[in-house]
Amino acid sequence: MNKTFYITTPIYYPSGKLHIGNSYTTVLCDTIARYKKLRGYDTWYLTGMDEHGQKIETVAKENNMLPINHVDMIAESTKELWKNLKISYDDFIRTTEPRHESVVEKIFEKLLAQDDIYLGEYEGYYCIPCESFFTETQLDENHTCPDCGRTTEIVKEESYFLRLGKYQERLLQFIEENQDFITPETRKNEVISFIKQGLNDLSVSRTSFEWGVKVPSNNKHVIYVWVDALSNYISALGYNTDHDELFNKYWQKDGVLHVVGKDILRFHAIYWPIMLMALDIDINFKLYAHGWYLTKQGKMSKSMGQVVYPTPLIEKYNLDSVRYFLLKELPYGGDGIFTPEDFIGRINYDLANDFGNLLNRTISMVNKYHNGLVSKPNKTFTEYDIQLKEKISCTVENYKQNMDAIKISNAISEVWSLISRTNKYIDETAPWVLSKDESCDEELMNVMYNLVESLRIIGILLTPILIESSQKLFDQLNIDENLQTFDKISFGELVKTNVINKPVPLFPRLDKEVEEKFVLDLISTRETKVENTEDYIDIEEFKKIKLVVGEIIECKIHPNADKLLVTKIDTKDKVRQIVSGIAKNYTPEQLIGKKVVVVSNLKPVELRGVLSEGMILAGKNKKNLEVLEVTTLKKGDVIS
């Protein structure tokens, strides 16, 4: 019977579109799941959405929607993204599903009955976006959330608490006895340090909102996010139900891997194992906490207009280009930086030059020298043959070690080292020289076979990573399906094949400047226009914006930019010079005399060499742009 392997992503919060950070986690898990299946494991892959909480209730209300309608919409868009990324998940759990909620209710009541959960009162600083409480010592002087940087608020209410302290020493002992429980090592050390500071009991219910799973024995309480959300890993398997076959098969047996971002490490490394201890469920999982994808400006931020979304990249550059970059560029345990230069560079150099060109050259030479036919030679001809075979054997072993250790970037580097060695083999054996001597025909066939067989093995190694291109490689080399499996990874399994007549490039080379600009525009312009339900401002932030009525008394075309207009606007307190990008919609004559709304406290800047001391408010749709005008208000009147 095959070994089992159960892998999970965190369940994502439906606050808006998912960017490449979330996509990285999901692609990483998909790659590991595909690898395990390739190795013969009976694999189950879970992902999903964490759909309860005060933030969802608030956002839905502000958008005049029911919470369920809001999360339905986000869940469908997320599933569509995973479809575009060809994520091979087996189940998509939503915490609003009855199959999940019923399990959460049973878990809560069991822990309550055995006094691992008790009723008390909580007062502390609460961050709504993070759904987390913090002590004053965890906050800065402005009481901002240490995780997201937003303002916290003091909350005092009756609450149920999970007894973390009761299990503190037991958890520390478990971590010490299971050194590979948390990886990388640095993350494990962070967790141990946090536990040794002393664990405060965890608030696990709220009374200030309605959107969540109610405590069955006390309906005024909603079960707090972490007991609700973390339970998904076993509720999806049918734990504590009449249909617990998956739980018995995948949780109770061989291997379970939770993959999370480093920002939610504490919840998975402390709260979740303590919940399992209290429930008397074996802690069978390993936890891998990866780093973040950053931009040059730092952590990705929708409000700052520095976010990378995967869909337009897939549409433009194909799926495997995106998967390759995501998996290669984020080092084990560290952060990665997404830049247009690096993204296009990886496609051109790694995928087009190194990998794609090796396949193209090989197919072209097999057709040129042997009419597309390759057959297994009877002997080894040169030292170069031996070196290539030794390299393949070494690569396969290193690849397996790295994949098993979740060091996917390292595993990819091993494959590319083999690709590089195979390209070098062509130069060493010089088939164009061998082809000129009929007595070398058998040796030439040997070279062609070694190239095709190397590519077959490379294709197998890349099957979990480049899921479309590896299949295209097999198709172009006409490799039988039974020779595309990991149990046929050894050199020499191929007996003969007939490659296609003309190679089809897997990754055409890109115009560096053109494509880098395209990607840069995606990051900093196009995606900032996407509606985003996360980055709301509060009333105090809005009050900082000063809007006044001003009358345009002078207007002319910008001397260095024909798309810009330079206006002089009288706002009563002063005459301001404002540069606006509205020349396509208005002539200077059309604007003179209009009373418009002006942002009067915007920091002055120079635009194409001309000072601009504010901003004119305007609205637009796909066809028109219109400056906002006022009729009865006078210049200098304040808009509030």
C-alpha positions in Angstrom: 0.0 0.0 0.0 1.3 3.5 -0.9 2.3 5.9 1.8 -0.1 8.8 2.3 0.8 12.5 2.2 -1.5 15.3 3.3 -0.5 18.9 2.4 -2.3 22.2 3.2 -2.1 25.9 2.5 -3.4 28.3 5.1 -7.0 29.2 4.3 -7.0 32.6 2.8 -8.9 35.6 4.2 -11.4 37.0 1.6 -10.4 40.7 1.9 -9.8 41.1 -1.9 -7.8 39.8 -4.8 -5.0 37.4 -4.0 -1.5 38.5 -5.2 1.6 36.5 -5.9 2.4 36.2 -2.2 -0.7 34.0 -1.7 -0.1 32.4 -5.1 3.4 31.5 -4.1 2.1 29.5 -1.1 -0.4 27.7 -3.3 2.0 27.0 -6.2 4.6 25.7 -3.7 2.1 23.3 -2.2 0.9 22.3 -5.6 4.5 21.5 -6.6 5.1 19.5 -3.5 1.8 17.6 -4.0 2.7 16.8 -7.6 6.2 15.7 -6.6 4.8 13.3 -3.9 2.4 11.9 -6.5 5.2 11.4 -8.9 7.1 9.5 -6.2 4.1 7.2 -5.7 2.5 8.7 -2.6 -1.3 8.7 -2.1 -1.6 12.5 -1.8 -4.4 14.8 -0.6 -4.1 18.6 -1.1 -6.3 21.0 0.8 -6.8 24.8 0.4 -9.7 27.1 1.0 -11.0 30.3 2.6 -11.3 31.7 6.1 -14.6 33.5 5.8 -15.7 34.6 9.3 -14.9 37.5 11.5 -15.6 41.2 12.3 -13.6 42.5 9.3 -15.8 40.6 6.8 -19.0 41.7 8.6 -17.8 45.3 8.4 -16.6 45.3 4.8 -19.8 43.6 3.6 -22.0 46.2 5.5 -20.0 49.1 3.9 -20.6 47.6 0.5 -24.3 47.1 1.2 -23.9 43.3 0.9 -24.7 40.4 3.1 -21.5 38.8 4.5 -22.3 35.5 2.7 -22.7 37.2 -0.6 -19.3 39.0 -0.1 -17.4 35.8 0.7 -19.2 33.8 -2.1 -17.9 36.4 -4.6 -14.3 36.2 -3.3 -14.3 32.4 -3.1 -15.3 32.1 -6.7 -12.6 34.6 -7.9 -10.1 32.6 -5.8 -11.1 29.3 -7.4 -10.8 31.0 -10.8 -7.2 32.1 -10.0 -6.3 28.6 -8.8 -7.8 27.3 -12.1 -5.6 29.7 -14.1 -2.5 28.5 -12.1 -3.6 24.8 -12.6 -3.6 24.1 -8.9 -4.2 20.4 -8.4 -6.1 20.7 -5.0 -8.3 17.9 -3.9 -10.6 20.0 -1.6 -11.4 23.6 -1.2 -12.8 24.2 2.3 -14.8 27.2 3.3 -15.4 28.0 7.0 -19.0 29.0 6.2 -19.8 25.4 5.1 -22.0 23.4 7.4 -19.5 20.5 7.3 -16.9 22.8 8.9 -19.1 24.8 11.3 -20.6 21.6 12.9 -17.1 20.3 13.7 -16.0 23.7 15.1 -19.1 23.6 17.4 -18.2 20.1 18.7 -14.5 21.1 19.2 -15.5 24.1 21.2 -18.0 22.3 23.4 -15.6 19.5 24.1 -12.8 21.8 25.2 -15.3 23.8 27.3 -16.6 20.6 29.0 -13.1 19.5 30.0 -12.2 23.0 31.2 -9.6 23.7 28.6 -11.8 26.6 27.6 -13.3 28.8 30.3 -15.4 32.0 30.5 -13.8 35.3 31.6 -13.5 38.9 30.6 -10.9 40.4 28.2 -9.6 43.9 27.9 -6.9 44.6 25.4 -5.8 46.2 22.2 -7.5 44.6 19.2 -6.6 44.8 15.5 -9.7 44.3 13.3 -7.8 43.4 10.0 -5.6 40.9 11.8 -8.4 39.6 14.1 -5.8 39.7 16.9 -5.4 41.0 20.5 -2.2 42.5 21.7 -0.8 43.6 25.1 0.5 47.1 25.6 4.0 45.8 25.7 3.6 44.4 22.2 2.6 47.8 20.7 4.5 51.0 20.0 3.7 54.4 21.5 0.9 54.9 19.0 -0.6 51.5 19.8 -0.3 50.3 16.2 -0.6 46.6 15.3 2.9 44.9 15.2 1.8 42.7 12.3 0.1 45.1 9.9 0.9 48.6 11.2 -2.8 49.7 11.5 -4.3 51.4 14.5 -5.6 49.1 17.3 -8.5 49.9 19.5 -9.2 49.0 23.2 -11.8 46.3 23.5 -13.4 45.1 26.8 -15.9 42.3 26.7 -16.8 38.9 28.1 -14.8 36.2 26.4 -14.0 32.5 26.5 -10.3 31.7 26.9 -8.2 28.7 25.8 -5.8 27.6 28.5 -2.5 27.9 26.6 -0.3 28.0 29.8 -1.6 24.6 30.8 0.2 23.1 27.8 3.3 25.3 27.6 5.8 22.9 29.0 4.3 19.9 27.1 4.6 21.9 23.8 8.2 22.9 24.5 9.1 19.2 25.2 7.4 18.2 21.9 9.4 20.7 19.9 12.6 19.6 21.6 11.9 16.0 20.8 10.8 16.6 17.2 13.5 18.8 15.8 12.0 18.8 12.3 8.5 19.9 13.6 9.1 23.5 12.6 11.3 24.5 9.6 13.4 26.5 8.8 15.5 26.4 12.0 15.3 30.1 12.5 11.5 29.9 12.7 11.7 27.1 15.2 13.9 29.3 17.4 11.5 32.2 17.2 8.7 29.9 18.4 10.7 28.5 21.3 11.7 32.0 22.4 8.1 33.2 22.3 6.9 30.2 24.4 9.6 30.7 27.0 8.4 34.2 27.6 5.2 32.7 29.0 1.9 32.0 27.2 -1.1 34.0 28.2 -4.5 32.3 27.8 -6.0 33.0 24.4 -9.3 34.8 23.9 -11.4 32.5 21.7 -14.8 34.2 21.4 -16.3 37.6 20.8 -19.6 39.2 21.5 -19.2 42.5 19.5 -20.2 41.0 16.1 -22.4 38.3 14.7 -20.6 36.9 11.6 -19.2 33.6 12.7 -19.9 30.2 14.4 -22.0 30.7 17.5 -21.0 28.9 20.7 -23.8 26.3 21.0 -24.2 26.6 24.8 -24.0 30.5 24.8 -25.3 32.0 21.6 -24.2 35.6 22.4 -20.6 34.5 21.7 -19.1 34.0 18.3 -16.2 31.5 18.2 -13.0 33.5 17.6 -11.1 33.2 14.4 -8.2 30.9 15.3 -10.3 28.1 16.9 -12.6 28.4 13.9 -9.9 28.7 11.2 -7.3 26.3 12.4 -9.9 23.5 12.7 -10.3 23.4 8.9 -7.3 21.1 8.6 -9.3 18.3 10.3 -12.9 19.4 9.6 -12.2 19.0 5.8 -11.2 15.4 6.6 -14.4 14.6 8.4 -13.0 14.6 11.9 -15.6 13.8 14.6 -18.3 12.9 12.0 -19.8 9.8 10.6 -17.6 10.3 7.5 -14.1 10.3 9.0 -12.5 8.0 6.4 -10.2 10.8 5.1 -9.2 11.8 8.7 -8.2 8.2 9.5 -6.4 7.8 6.2 -4.5 11.1 5.9 -4.1 12.5 9.4 -3.6 9.4 11.4 -1.1 7.7 9.1 2.1 8.8 7.5 2.8 12.5 6.7 1.1 15.8 7.1 2.6 19.2 6.0 1.2 22.6 6.8 2.7 25.4 4.7 2.2 28.9 5.9 3.7 32.4 5.6 6.0 33.6 8.3 3.4 36.1 9.5 1.1 33.4 10.8 3.8 31.1 12.2 2.8 31.6 15.8 -0.8 30.6 15.4 0.2 27.3 13.7 3.2 26.5 15.8 1.6 27.2 19.2 -2.2 27.6 19.2 -2.9 24.7 16.8 -0.7 22.0 18.5 -2.1 23.0 21.8 -5.6 22.6 20.5 -4.7 19.1 19.2 -3.2 18.2 22.6 -6.4 19.3 24.3 -8.4 17.3 21.9 -6.2 14.3 22.4 -5.3 14.2 18.6 -1.8 13.2 17.6 0.3 16.1 16.3 1.3 14.3 13.1 2.0 17.5 11.1 5.2 19.2 10.1 5.2 23.0 9.7 7.1 25.0 7.1 6.9 28.8 7.3 8.2 30.5 4.2 9.3 34.1 3.6 7.5 36.9 1.7 7.6 38.2 -1.8 8.6 41.9 -1.7 8.9 44.7 -4.2 11.8 47.1 -4.2 9.8 49.3 -1.9 9.3 46.6 0.6 6.3 44.5 1.5 3.6 44.4 -1.1 0.9 47.1 -0.5 -2.3 47.7 -2.4 -2.6 51.2 -1.1 0.9 52.1 -2.2 0.3 50.7 -5.7 3.0 48.0 -5.4 1.3 44.7 -5.9 1.9 41.9 -8.3 -1.1 39.9 -9.5 -0.5 36.6 -11.3 -3.3 36.5 -13.8 -2.0 39.1 -16.3 1.5 37.6 -16.1 0.1 34.2 -16.9 -1.9 35.6 -19.8 1.1 37.4 -21.2 4.0 35.0 -20.5 2.4 31.6 -19.9 1.8 29.6 -16.8 5.2 27.9 -16.5 7.1 31.2 -16.7 5.2 32.4 -13.6 5.5 29.1 -11.7 9.2 29.0 -12.4 9.9 32.5 -11.2 7.8 32.1 -8.0 9.5 28.9 -7.1 13.0 29.8 -8.1 13.3 33.3 -6.7 12.2 32.8 -3.1 15.1 31.2 -1.2 14.5 28.6 1.5 13.5 30.4 4.7 14.2 33.9 3.2 12.3 36.6 1.4 12.3 37.2 -2.4 12.0 40.3 -4.4 9.8 40.6 -7.5 11.2 43.0 -10.1 10.4 43.2 -13.8 14.1 42.9 -14.6 14.5 39.6 -12.7 11.2 38.2 -14.1 12.0 38.8 -17.7 15.6 37.8 -17.1 14.6 34.4 -15.8 12.4 33.8 -18.8 15.1 34.8 -21.3 18.2 33.2 -19.7 17.0 30.2 -17.7 13.9 29.1 -19.7 14.6 30.3 -23.3 18.4 30.1 -23.5 19.3 27.2 -21.2 16.4 24.9 -21.2 14.4 25.7 -24.3 17.5 26.0 -26.5 18.8 22.6 -25.3 15.6 20.9 -26.5 15.6 22.9 -29.8 19.3 22.0 -30.6 18.8 18.3 -29.7 15.7 17.8 -31.9 17.3 19.7 -34.8 20.5 17.6 -34.6 18.6 14.3 -34.3 16.7 15.2 -37.5 19.7 16.5 -39.3 22.0 13.6 -38.5 19.7 10.6 -38.1 16.4 11.5 -39.7 14.7 12.0 -36.3 15.5 8.5 -35.0 17.4 7.7 -31.8 18.2 4.2 -30.4 20.1 3.1 -27.4 23.9 2.4 -28.0 25.7 -0.8 -27.0 28.6 0.9 -25.4 30.1 4.0 -23.9 32.4 5.9 -26.2 34.1 8.8 -24.3 34.9 10.1 -20.8 32.3 12.8 -21.5 29.5 10.1 -21.6 30.6 8.8 -18.2 30.7 12.3 -16.7 27.2 13.1 -18.1 25.7 9.9 -16.6 27.4 10.6 -13.2 26.0 14.1 -13.3 22.5 12.8 -13.9 22.8 10.3 -11.0 24.1 13.0 -8.7 21.4 15.4 -9.8 18.6 13.0 -9.2 19.7 12.3 -5.6 20.3 16.0 -4.8 16.9 16.9 -6.3 15.1 14.3 -4.1 16.9 15.5 -1.0 16.0 19.1 -1.7 12.4 18.4 -2.7 11.9 16.3 0.4 13.3 19.2 2.6 11.0 21.7 0.8 14.0 23.4 -0.6 12.3 23.9 -4.0 14.6 26.7 -5.3 17.6 24.5 -4.5 16.1 21.5 -6.3 15.5 23.7 -9.4 19.1 24.8 -9.3 20.2 21.2 -9.3 18.1 20.6 -12.5 19.6 23.7 -14.1 23.0 22.5 -13.3 22.3 19.3 -15.2 20.8 21.4 -18.1 24.1 23.4 -18.2 26.2 20.2 -18.1 24.1 18.8 -21.0 24.6 21.9 -23.1 28.4 21.6 -22.3 28.3 18.0 -23.5 27.2 19.1 -26.9 30.3 21.4 -27.2 32.6 18.6 -25.8 31.4 15.9 -28.3 31.0 18.3 -31.3 28.4 16.2 -33.2 28.9 18.5 -36.3 32.5 17.2 -36.5 31.4 13.5 -36.0 28.8 13.9 -38.8 31.5 14.5 -41.3 33.1 11.1 -40.8 31.1 8.0 -41.7 33.1 5.8 -39.3 31.9 7.9 -36.4 28.2 7.3 -37.2 27.7 5.0 -34.2 29.4 7.5 -31.9 27.2 10.2 -33.3 24.1 8.1 -32.5 25.5 7.7 -29.0 25.7 11.5 -28.6 22.2 12.0 -29.9 20.8 9.3 -27.6 22.6 10.7 -24.5 21.1 14.2 -25.2 17.5 12.8 -25.7 17.8 10.6 -22.6 19.2 13.5 -20.5 16.2 15.6 -21.6 13.8 12.8 -20.8 15.2 12.7 -17.2 15.2 16.5 -17.0 11.5 16.4 -18.1 10.6 14.0 -15.3 12.4 16.2 -12.7 10.5 19.3 -14.0 7.1 17.6 -14.1 6.0 19.1 -10.7 7.4 22.5 -11.6 6.9 23.2 -15.3 3.6 21.4 -15.6 2.9 22.3 -19.2 6.5 22.5 -20.6 7.6 19.2 -19.3 4.7 17.5 -21.1 5.5 19.5 -24.3 9.1 18.2 -24.0 7.9 14.6 -23.8 5.6 15.2 -26.7 8.3 16.6 -28.9 10.7 13.8 -28.1 7.9 11.3 -28.5 8.5 9.7 -25.1 6.1 6.9 -24.1 3.9 7.7 -21.1 5.4 4.9 -19.1 8.8 6.5 -19.4 7.6 9.8 -17.9 7.4 8.4 -14.4 9.9 8.6 -11.5 10.4 4.9 -11.3 12.0 5.3 -14.8 14.3 8.1 -13.8 17.5 6.0 -14.3 19.7 6.7 -17.3 19.2 4.1 -20.1 15.5 3.3 -19.7 14.8 4.7 -23.2 15.3 2.2 -25.9 14.4 4.2 -29.0 12.3 7.1 -30.1 11.4 9.2 -33.1 11.4 12.9 -32.4 9.2 15.4 -34.1 10.4 16.9 -37.5 10.8 20.5 -36.2 11.2 21.7 -32.6 8.6 24.1 -31.2 10.2 26.7 -28.9 8.9 26.3 -25.3 9.9 29.8 -24.3 10.4 32.4 -27.1 12.9 35.1 -26.2 11.4 38.4 -25.1 12.3 42.0 -25.9 13.9 43.0 -22.6 13.0 46.7 -22.6 9.4 46.3 -23.9 8.5 43.5 -21.5 10.1 45.0 -18.5 8.0 48.2 -19.1 4.9 46.0 -19.5 5.5 44.3 -16.1 6.4 47.5 -14.4 3.1 49.0 -15.6 1.2 46.0 -14.2 2.8 46.5 -10.8 2.5 50.2 -10.4 -0.5 51.3 -12.5 -3.0 48.8 -13.8 -3.5 46.9 -10.6 -3.8 49.9 -8.3 -7.1 50.5 -10.1 -8.6 47.2 -8.9 -11.2 47.6 -6.2 -9.8 46.7 -2.9 -11.7 46.1 0.2 -8.8 46.0 2.5 -7.2 49.5 2.6 -10.0 51.7 3.9 -9.1 54.9 5.7 -10.9 56.0 8.8 -12.6 59.3 9.4 -9.6 60.8 11.1 -7.4 60.2 8.1 -10.1 61.6 5.8 -10.2 64.8 8.0 -6.6 65.5 7.1 -7.6 66.2 3.5 -8.5 69.8 3.0 -11.0 70.4 0.1 -11.8 74.0 -0.9 -13.6 75.7 -3.7 -11.4 77.6 -6.2 -12.0 79.6 -9.3 -9.8 79.1 -12.4 -8.5 82.5 -13.5 -5.8 81.4 -15.9 -5.0 78.2 -17.9 -2.4 77.2 -20.5 -0.8 74.2 -22.0 2.3 72.9 -20.1 5.4 74.1 -21.9 7.0 70.6 -21.7 4.0 68.2 -21.9 1.0 68.5 -24.2 -1.1 66.3 -22.0 -0.8 68.6 -19.1 -2.6 71.9 -18.3 -1.2 74.6 -16.0 -4.0 76.4 -14.1 -4.0 79.4 -11.8 -6.8 78.9 -9.2 -8.0 81.5 -6.7 -9.0 79.8 -3.5 -9.5 83.1 -1.7 -6.5 82.6 0.7 -4.1 82.5 -2.2 -3.8 81.9 -6.0 -2.5 78.4 -6.5 -0.7 77.0 -9.5 -1.9 73.4 -10.3 -0.7 71.0 -13.0 -3.3 68.5 -14.2 -3.4 65.7 -16.8 -6.6 66.8 -18.4 -5.5 68.4 -21.7 -7.1 65.7 -23.7 -10.5 66.5 -22.2 -10.4 70.3 -21.9 -9.0 73.3 -23.7 -7.6 76.1 -21.6 -10.5 78.3 -22.7 -13.1 75.8 -21.5 -11.7 75.9 -18.0 -11.3 79.6 -17.3 -14.0 80.9 -15.0 -15.1 77.4 -13.7 -15.4 76.9 -9.9 -13.8 73.6 -9.0 -12.9 71.5 -5.9 -9.2 71.7 -5.0 -7.1 69.6 -2.6 -5.3 72.5 -0.9 -2.9 70.7 1.5 -1.2 68.4 -1.0 2.6 68.6 -0.8 3.8 70.8 -3.7 5.8 69.0 -6.4 7.4 69.8 -9.7 5.8 68.1 -12.7 7.9 68.3 -15.8 9.7 71.4 -14.4 6.5 73.3 -13.4 5.4 73.7 -9.7 2.1 72.2 -8.8 0.5 73.3 -5.5 -2.5 71.0 -5.2 -5.0 68.9 -7.1 -8.2 69.4 -9.0 -10.8 66.8 -8.3 -12.3 65.0 -11.4 -14.3 61.9 -12.1 -13.9 59.5 -15.1 -15.3 56.4 -16.7 -14.0 54.5 -19.7 -15.0 57.2 -22.2 -15.0 60.6 -20.3 -13.1 62.6 -17.7 -15.0 65.4 -16.1 -13.7 68.1 -13.6 -16.0 68.4 -10.6 -17.7 71.8 -10.6 -19.7 73.6 -7.9 -22.5 76.1 -8.6 -23.7 77.9 -5.5 -20.6 77.7 -3.3 -18.1 80.5 -3.4 -14.3 80.4 -3.8 -12.6 79.7 -0.5 -15.6 77.7 0.8 -14.6 74.5 2.5 -15.9 71.1 1.3 -16.7 68.8 4.2 
